[in-house]
């Protein structure tokens, strides 16, 4: 298996913003609010693929409430 075969596990804040179609500062807001989990890698913030899926699932549950 090569690195090209493995989907991304962690996304930058900019990539996360693009994936969610929201502004970069809104991603940081969601992280600060505890609604979107993230990890620190060195000095950078990263969002896992699982955290993205969980966040979207939460939005869907809130929507159907």
Secondary structure, 3 states (H helix, E strand, C coil): CCHHHCCCCEEEHHHHHHHHCCCHHHHHHHHHCCCCCCEEECCEEEEEHHHHHHHHHHHHHHHHC
